[in-house]
Amino acid sequence: MSEQAARPEFQYLVGLITERESSFAEIQQTLSHSFRTCLGGDEQEILTLVQDRQVHAILVDLDCTDSGPEEATDILTEIRRVRHDAVLVALSQSFSRTLPVKASRAGADEFFRSPPNIEELKIVLTRAIEKKALEAEGRRLVDQVESKIAFCGMVGRSDAMQKIYRSIQSVADGNSSVVLRGESGTGKEMVAKAIVEAGNRRGKPFVCLNCSALPETLIESELFGYEKGAFTGADAAKPGLIENANTGTLFLDEITTLNHGLQAKLLRVLQERTVQRLGGHTARKLDFRLITATNEDLEDCMRKGRFREDLYFRINVVPILVPPLRERNGDIPLLVDHFLHVYSASNMKPLKHLHPSVMEILEDYKWPGNVRELENSIHRLVVMSDHTQITPEHLPQHLLTSSTAAQEAILIPADGVDFDSEMERIEIAYLNAALKRTGGKKSAAAALLRIDPQRMKYLCRKLHL
């Protein structure tokens, strides 16, 4: 691969692939006034040219093969497979109407009929290379941003969430038991899934059970499984959830709701790494990781005798505190945007947009139900509103009444108010209501409004009542 002498100000390197070097000498010479150029004539030169990441654009002569330009588009496909970042230009003397289309499908960004108009070619190359550079930078920035705001399906860039991401990465590849602690709706199950996704048990069984969702009469058989005939209705043997989690991960949410008997059985499973089905006589060896979660104070439950001390120390190896939404500064806009995209798409509705005042209201609200409450609220707004823009009027009443931002948005529109006129309107409304209530008697209306009768007469004259 030979390279033309380059001027230092020419930053873009353009490669020419052809076996007809003499035919392309003029093109190469003309381009060299604006670009650095290099030529690939034989197989080794072409391979070197294509693999050189300093080459910004590659011009391919489709007429240089015996099979003809139509078949030569396979070369474009191979180059594009290796170089997604380079501008790819196809050149041919053919007048075939289908060739430009075929070249485009094979990966070419542009097609020129040989010999090309050099000035036009230079303009197209410059614009295409700059566009590719911007796209590459855009992808880099997006990847950089997404790596900070999203992790294994979770969304958030606050310091609190960055700490969670680091904790997940620290424990992901281990086998230590993890307990996730935090308020309801904070996304503890999402954290559990992220631990699995980031770790060496990714792709293995992930079995979830909300311990408070099943009655005590069912939860034991669901957890440990049973043999045929173990109890009335056990017509066939069934493995339990612990057994189903073998080689993978078992996630037990609301673990403090387990009774003492089940806590003792779970402790034995964790100690011996075996499980015995109800009605069974043999223990099955298991390999699983346990992740638990609770929104209660485990230490308080232990002190009150509701939770076994030995089980507490067995599951509380690596505690991770999942922060409430009110402590995730700056995450609400990211979550709102995420849920708007998700539920607009899933409900086949145009993407909704929020009026700026709505976002102020959402950020001002304390979200006692955390991310789950926010997600449900956005889901409801997407489904129930026919407008593409969501305004404060579309929000549920409890959001409006609890938010000072909402009150400001309702009382003071974006273009402001005439304060004196608004006060006069309110005075008139109160005076008229009081006079109507008292049958037009001004002294009685003054008493009702708790103002001096003389002031009442003055206001009535002033406002022509």
Number of C-alpha atoms within 10 A of each C-alpha: 16 11 14 13 10 15 12 7 9 13 13 17 20 27 26 23 26 22 17 12 15 10 11 18 12 13 17 22 13 15 17 20 13 18 23 23 25 22 24 24 19 12 11 10 15 19 14 12 23 22 12 12 12 14 20 25 25 27 23 24 24 27 21 16 13 9 10 13 21 18 15 20 24 16 16 22 17 13 22 18 11 11 19 12 16 23 25 27 24 27 23 22 14 15 10 11 8 9 19 22 12 15 27 18 13 19 22 25 16 18 20 17 13 16 13 14 11 14 11 10 16 16 10 14 24 16 11 20 20 15 13 17 16 12 13 14 12 12 12 12 12 12 13 11 12 14 13 16 18 17 20 16 11 16 18 23 22 17 14 18 23 16 15 18 21 11 17 23 14 13 17 21 16 13 16 16 18 23 25 22 21 19 18 19 20 21 19 24 19 13 23 26 21 20 26 25 20 17 18 14 20 17 10 15 16 22 17 19 19 16 20 15 11 12 10 14 8 9 20 21 19 17 22 22 23 22 19 15 14 17 12 7 8 13 11 10 16 17 18 20 21 27 24 19 21 18 15 22 26 23 25 22 23 20 21 24 18 19 14 14 10 16 19 15 15 19 18 14 18 20 11 11 15 16 24 20 23 21 15 15 9 10 13 11 13 19 16 22 22 21 27 25 26 19 18 16 11 19 13 11 15 16 11 10 11 16 21 20 14 12 17 18 9 15 19 17 12 13 16 19 16 22 19 20 25 17 13 15 15 15 20 20 15 15 19 21 15 14 19 22 17 16 21 18 13 9 11 10 14 15 16 20 17 15 12 12 19 21 19 17 21 22 19 17 19 15 17 16 16 18 20 15 16 20 19 13 17 22 18 14 20 27 13 10 14 12 14 13 13 20 17 23 12 14 19 12 10 9 19 23 12 14 18 15 22 24 14 14 20 14 11 13 10 10 5 8 11 8 10 9 10 11 11 12 12 12 14 17 11 14 21 16 15 20 19 13 13 16 11 14 12 19 17 17 23 20 14 14 16 10 12 12 16 12 11 20 14 12 15 15 10 9 12 8 12
